[in-house]
């Protein structure tokens, strides 16, 4: 009997899974990203940043100027970026610390792919910081009184700095074996920030973030910071550094080479765009805006007062008018048919900061308003208005050691909420006592003697003081009326002049 062998049916070939060369890289990147976000330093930096944002939200009193706010969003991300630098460096050096480099050598992922995974792990924390920056800017933009325009490039600077510092941490972990490399890099970054921030010319823009240069907030078109070039510079620098460390680790592919070449060109272009700066046209425009702003401003007339401001700041004219109305209403101040102009002024100094600066000399019949509002700004502005009303020259600076100082101060302090308490905070001991009411253009200082008379007026009924001021307006505004006469006319007593009072140089 012949046995016929039966040929087994062919087994259909199984479908192999699609080849995903970067699948393991992405999986490792996801794991390292979670570890990076849970690193104690990163958590501490994020928590501190959130706490500062909450504190600013609860205590902030100044009205937001968005072209200043966008730069202020860069400080917190820089601290987070330094924490990410240390954490990313520790992650890359983990195998070396634990003595497992030999075991990693038998894995299917070569060194350069593991390096790429660590570089990608920086992206989630960068996106988280970008969300925090966007939320901070949105909150400021929705606050009452917000003016101006935020720059998308300025807002992108903070997240770009986080990415650059994170890539720096990975690069140091792959190229330097010393555990001190990352801490020294943090010190070096801080020194670089300080050095470039104090440098002159376009080179200062090469610092990772923008610093306050001591000038009042500017209209958007006068800011002049090359923010677009700066973001290109930061992104290019981070990409070049990442491509180089991948290439050194063995990733000598044409894609890596091409990325490095394009990123190098972007970095050079961004750096050149910053160093060259905006040109002389911006300086000319700033000079014109500082010394002859009328041609760039919009104006609105309300009664005897004309309010002029740069277009972005026009919503603040309502706030200025409210203070002016209060100054004029306290005694029913007689202007005698006079009119004056409230004109917004910017500093003549170069810069883009937010802390204020020297306001150029004003014309007679003008009261200066600044590019900051909120907090104590209403009292400062009221002092300038009161000086214009009493002295009839808002440009006059000096110490009035007579009735005019009493009247100016009483008008200003009475025009703002909680004025007496805020007046007490204006005491200035560095000049031997007295008080100084800051005002746009020139401060309004007064000696202890005149300050004591003003305090005595606060103890009297406001309506009664207003009646006396109205009845004796001509005498109180006359240069020859002494402080003793002013006190007598207003129903209080003036203290005797002291040696400290006599040290003041009176106008």
C-alpha positions in Angstrom: 0.0 0.0 0.0 1.4 3.2 -1.1 1.1 6.0 1.3 0.7 9.3 -0.4 2.2 12.1 1.7 0.0 15.1 1.8 1.8 18.4 1.3 0.8 20.8 4.0 -1.0 23.9 2.9 1.2 26.9 2.7 0.9 29.2 5.7 0.1 32.7 4.6 2.8 35.2 5.5 1.9 37.3 8.5 1.7 41.0 8.0 4.6 42.6 9.7 4.1 45.8 11.7 5.0 49.0 9.8 8.5 50.1 10.5 8.5 53.0 12.9 12.1 54.0 13.4 11.2 56.9 15.7 8.5 55.0 17.7 10.9 54.0 20.5 12.4 57.6 20.5 8.9 59.1 21.1 8.1 56.5 23.8 11.3 57.3 25.6 10.7 61.1 25.1 7.2 60.7 26.7 8.7 58.9 29.8 11.5 61.5 30.2 9.0 64.4 29.7 6.9 63.1 32.7 10.0 62.7 34.8 11.1 66.2 33.8 7.8 67.7 34.8 7.9 65.9 38.2 11.5 66.9 39.0 11.6 68.8 42.3 13.4 71.8 40.9 10.9 72.2 38.0 7.9 71.8 40.3 9.4 74.4 42.7 10.0 76.8 39.8 6.5 76.3 38.4 4.9 76.7 41.9 6.9 79.9 42.5 5.9 81.3 39.2 2.2 80.5 39.8 2.4 82.1 43.3 3.9 85.3 41.8 1.2 85.4 39.2 -1.5 85.0 41.9 0.1 87.7 44.1 0.3 90.1 41.1 -3.4 89.4 40.3 -4.4 90.1 43.9 -2.2 93.2 44.6 -1.7 94.8 41.2 -2.9 98.3 41.1 -1.4 99.9 38.0 -3.5 99.8 34.8 -1.9 97.3 32.3 0.0 98.6 29.3 0.2 95.5 27.2 3.4 96.4 25.3 5.0 96.4 28.7 3.2 93.4 30.0 4.4 91.2 27.2 8.0 91.7 28.3 7.2 91.2 31.9 6.0 87.6 31.1 9.6 86.6 30.3 11.1 86.8 33.8 9.3 83.8 35.4 9.9 81.5 32.4 13.6 82.3 32.6 13.7 80.9 36.2 11.7 77.9 35.1 14.2 77.4 32.2 17.1 77.4 34.6 15.4 74.7 36.6 14.7 72.7 33.4 18.4 73.0 32.5 19.4 71.4 35.7 16.7 68.7 35.5 17.4 67.8 31.9 21.1 67.6 32.6 20.4 65.2 35.5 18.2 63.1 33.3 20.8 62.6 30.6 23.5 61.9 33.2 21.4 59.4 35.1 22.9 56.3 33.6 26.4 57.6 34.2 25.6 58.3 37.9 24.0 54.8 38.4 26.8 53.0 36.5 24.5 51.6 33.8 26.1 53.0 30.7 27.3 49.5 29.7 23.7 48.1 29.8 22.5 50.9 27.7 25.1 50.0 25.1 23.2 46.7 24.2 19.9 48.4 23.6 18.4 48.9 20.2 18.4 52.6 20.7 21.8 54.1 19.9 23.2 57.1 21.9 22.1 59.7 19.4 18.5 58.5 19.4 18.4 58.5 23.2 19.8 62.1 23.0 17.0 63.0 20.6 14.4 61.6 23.0 15.8 63.8 25.8 15.7 66.8 23.5 12.1 66.1 22.7 11.3 65.7 26.4 11.8 69.4 26.8 8.8 70.3 24.5 6.0 69.5 27.0 7.3 71.8 29.7 7.9 74.5 27.0 4.2 74.2 25.9 3.1 74.4 29.6 5.1 77.6 30.0 3.6 79.0 26.8 0.1 78.3 28.2 1.0 80.1 31.4 2.3 83.1 29.4 -0.8 83.2 27.3 -3.1 83.0 30.3 -1.1 85.8 32.1 -1.4 88.1 29.1 -5.1 87.3 28.6 -5.8 88.2 32.3 -4.0 91.5 32.0 -5.7 92.3 28.7 -9.1 91.8 30.3 -8.4 94.0 33.4 -10.2 97.3 33.5 -8.1 100.1 32.0 -5.8 97.9 29.9 -4.4 99.7 26.9 -1.9 99.0 24.2 -1.0 96.0 22.1 1.0 92.9 23.1 3.5 91.4 20.7 3.2 87.7 19.9 6.9 87.5 19.5 7.5 89.0 23.0 5.1 86.5 24.4 6.9 83.7 22.6 10.3 84.7 24.0 9.7 83.1 27.5 8.8 79.7 26.1 11.7 79.9 23.6 14.1 80.6 26.5 12.8 77.5 28.4 13.4 75.4 25.3 16.9 76.8 24.8 17.9 76.2 28.4 16.5 72.7 28.4 18.5 71.9 25.2 21.6 73.3 26.9 21.1 71.0 29.8 20.9 68.0 27.5 23.9 69.1 25.5 26.0 69.5 28.7 24.9 66.1 29.9 26.1 64.4 26.7 29.4 66.3 26.2 30.7 67.1 29.8 31.1 64.4 32.4 31.6 66.8 35.4 28.5 67.1 37.7 29.4 70.8 38.1 28.8 71.6 34.5 25.1 72.4 34.8 25.3 74.5 38.0 28.2 76.5 36.4 26.1 76.9 33.3 23.3 78.5 35.4 25.8 80.9 36.9 27.1 81.7 33.4 23.6 82.4 32.1 22.9 84.8 34.9 26.2 86.5 34.3 25.4 86.7 30.6 22.0 88.3 31.4 23.6 90.9 33.6 26.4 91.7 31.2 24.2 92.1 28.1 21.5 93.9 30.0 23.9 96.7 30.9 25.5 96.9 27.5 24.8 99.6 25.0 23.7 99.4 21.3 22.0 96.5 19.5 24.1 93.9 21.3 22.0 94.2 24.4 19.1 92.5 22.5 21.1 89.3 22.3 20.3 88.7 26.0 17.7 85.9 26.3 15.1 88.3 27.6 14.4 92.0 27.5 15.1 94.2 30.5 13.6 97.5 31.8 15.7 100.4 30.5 14.3 103.0 32.8 11.9 104.8 30.4 8.2 105.2 30.7 5.9 102.9 28.7 6.0 103.9 25.1 3.3 103.7 22.4 3.5 100.4 20.5 5.0 101.9 17.4 7.8 103.5 19.4 9.0 100.4 21.3 11.4 99.3 18.6 12.6 96.0 20.1 13.3 93.5 17.3 11.2 90.8 19.0 10.6 88.8 15.8 14.3 88.6 15.1 14.9 87.7 18.7 12.6 84.7 18.7 14.1 83.5 15.4 17.6 83.9 17.1 16.5 81.9 20.2 14.8 79.1 18.2 17.7 78.8 15.8 20.2 78.7 18.6 18.3 75.9 20.4 17.9 73.9 17.2 21.6 74.2 16.3 22.7 73.1 19.7 20.3 70.1 19.6 21.4 69.1 16.1 25.1 69.4 17.0 24.8 67.2 20.1 22.8 64.6 18.1 25.5 64.6 15.3 28.3 64.2 17.8 26.4 61.3 19.4 26.4 59.4 16.1 23.4 60.8 14.3 25.3 61.8 11.2 22.3 61.7 8.9 21.6 64.1 6.0 18.4 65.2 7.9 20.4 66.2 11.0 23.0 68.0 8.8 20.3 69.9 6.9 18.5 70.9 10.1 21.8 72.2 11.6 22.5 74.2 8.4 19.1 75.8 8.2 19.1 76.6 12.0 22.5 78.1 11.8 21.4 80.5 9.0 18.3 81.4 11.1 20.4 82.1 14.1 22.8 84.3 12.2 19.9 86.2 10.6 18.2 86.7 13.9 21.4 87.9 15.6 22.1 90.3 12.7 18.6 91.7 12.7 18.9 92.5 16.4 22.4 94.0 16.3 21.5 96.2 13.4 18.5 97.5 15.3 15.6 99.6 13.9 17.7 102.4 12.5 17.7 106.1 13.0 14.1 106.6 12.1 12.9 105.2 15.4 15.2 107.5 17.4 13.8 110.5 15.4 10.2 109.4 16.0 10.9 109.0 19.8 12.5 112.4 20.0 9.5 114.0 18.2 7.1 112.2 20.5 9.0 113.3 23.6 9.5 116.9 22.7 6.7 117.7 20.3 3.9 115.1 20.9 1.0 117.2 19.7 1.2 115.9 16.1 1.0 112.3 17.2 -1.9 112.7 19.8 -5.6 112.7 19.8 -7.5 115.4 21.9 -10.9 115.8 23.5 -12.3 119.0 25.1 -14.2 118.8 28.3 -15.2 122.2 29.7 -12.2 124.4 30.3 -9.7 121.5 29.9 -8.4 119.8 26.8 -7.1 116.2 27.2 -4.5 115.0 24.7 -3.0 111.5 24.6 -1.4 109.0 22.3 -4.2 107.0 20.6 -3.7 103.8 22.5 -4.0 105.7 25.8 -7.1 107.7 25.0 -9.3 105.5 27.3 -7.4 107.0 30.3 -8.6 110.5 29.6 -11.8 109.6 31.5 -9.7 108.8 34.5 -7.7 112.1 34.2 -10.9 114.1 33.8 -12.3 112.6 37.0 -9.3 113.8 39.0 -9.3 117.2 37.4 -13.0 117.6 38.2 -12.3 116.7 41.8 -9.5 119.2 42.1 -11.7 121.9 40.7 -14.8 120.9 42.7 -13.3 121.0 46.2 -13.5 124.7 46.6 -15.4 125.5 43.4 -12.0 126.6 42.1 -12.4 129.8 40.1 -10.4 129.5 36.9 -11.3 133.0 35.8 -12.0 132.1 32.2 -8.6 130.3 31.9 -8.2 127.0 30.1 -5.4 124.5 30.2 -4.4 121.3 28.5 -3.6 117.9 30.0 -1.0 116.4 27.7 0.4 112.9 27.9 4.2 113.0 27.9 6.9 110.3 27.5 10.5 110.4 28.7 13.1 111.7 26.4 15.5 108.9 27.4 16.1 106.0 25.1 14.6 102.7 26.2 11.6 100.5 26.4 11.1 100.0 30.1 8.2 100.8 32.4 9.6 102.6 35.4 9.3 106.2 34.1 12.0 108.7 33.4 12.6 112.5 33.0 9.7 114.1 31.3 10.8 116.9 28.9 9.9 120.5 29.9 6.3 121.4 29.3 4.8 124.5 27.8 2.9 127.0 30.0 -0.8 126.1 30.3 0.0 122.3 30.2 -0.3 119.7 32.8 1.7 116.5 32.2 0.1 113.0 32.4 2.3 110.0 32.2 2.1 106.6 30.5 1.3 104.8 33.8 -1.9 105.0 35.7 -3.3 103.4 38.9 -2.2 103.1 42.4 -0.6 106.4 43.5 -0.7 107.9 40.0 -3.9 109.8 40.7 -2.4 111.6 43.7 0.7 112.5 41.6 -1.5 113.7 38.8 -3.7 115.7 41.1 -0.6 117.5 42.5 0.3 118.6 39.0 -3.2 119.8 38.3 -3.4 121.7 41.6 0.0 123.4 40.9 -1.4 124.6 37.5 -4.5 125.9 39.1 -2.8 127.7 41.9 0.5 128.9 40.4 -0.9 129.1 36.9 2.3 127.5 35.5 2.4 123.7 35.6 6.0 123.9 34.5 7.2 125.7 37.6 9.3 123.6 39.8 10.5 124.5 43.3 9.6 124.7 47.0 6.8 127.1 47.8 7.3 128.1 51.5 4.0 130.0 51.7 0.3 129.7 51.3 0.6 128.3 47.8 2.2 125.1 49.1 -0.6 124.6 51.6 -3.3 125.2 49.0 -1.7 123.0 46.3 -1.3 120.1 48.7 -4.8 120.4 50.2 -6.4 120.5 46.7 -4.4 117.4 45.5 -5.0 115.3 48.6 -8.7 116.2 48.8 -9.2 115.1 45.2 -8.3 111.4 45.7 -9.8 108.6 47.8 -8.2 108.1 51.2 -6.0 111.2 50.5 -4.8 112.0 54.0 -3.6 108.5 54.6 -1.8 108.4 51.3 -0.3 111.9 52.1 1.3 110.5 55.2 3.1 107.9 53.0 4.6 110.8 51.0 6.9 111.8 53.9 10.5 112.2 52.7 13.1 112.1 55.4 16.1 112.3 53.1 15.6 116.0 52.7 15.3 116.7 56.4 11.6 116.1 56.7 8.6 117.5 54.9 6.7 115.7 52.2 7.2 115.3 48.4 4.2 114.7 46.2 5.6 113.3 43.0 4.0 114.7 39.9 4.7 114.2 36.1 7.2 116.8 35.0 8.3 118.0 38.5 7.6 117.0 42.1 5.7 119.2 44.6 7.8 119.3 47.8 6.8 121.1 51.0 8.4 121.7 54.3 7.4 120.2 57.7 5.7 123.6 58.5 3.4 123.6 55.5 2.8 119.9 55.9 1.6 120.5 59.5 -0.9 123.1 58.4 -2.3 120.7 55.8 -2.7 117.9 58.4 -4.5 120.4 60.7 -6.9 121.1 57.8 -7.8 117.4 57.6 -9.1 117.5 61.2 -11.7 120.1 60.2 -14.9 119.5 58.3 -14.1 119.4 54.6 -17.1 121.6 53.7 -15.9 124.3 56.1 -12.4 124.3 54.7 -13.8 124.5 51.1 -15.8 127.6 52.1 -12.8 129.3 53.5 -10.7 128.5 50.5 -13.4 129.9 48.2 -13.7 133.0 50.2 -9.9 133.7 50.4 -8.9 132.3 47.0 -7.1 135.5 45.8 -5.1 135.8 49.0 -4.2 132.1 49.2 -2.9 132.1 45.6 -0.9 135.3 46.0 2.9 134.8 46.2 3.2 137.2 49.2 0.8 135.3 51.5 2.8 133.6 54.2 2.1 130.3 55.8 1.0 132.0 59.0 -1.5 134.1 57.0 -2.8 131.0 55.2 -3.3 129.1 58.5 -5.2 132.1 60.0 -7.4 132.4 56.9 -8.2 128.7 57.0 -8.9 128.6 60.7 -5.8 126.6 62.0 -2.5 127.5 63.5 0.9 127.1 61.9 3.9 125.8 63.9 7.0 127.9 64.3 9.6 127.7 61.6 12.4 125.2 62.5 16.1 125.0 61.5 15.1 122.1 59.2 12.5 124.3 57.5 15.1 127.1 57.0 17.4 124.6 55.2 15.0 124.3 52.3 15.7 126.5 49.2 12.4 128.3 48.8 11.2 129.6 45.4 
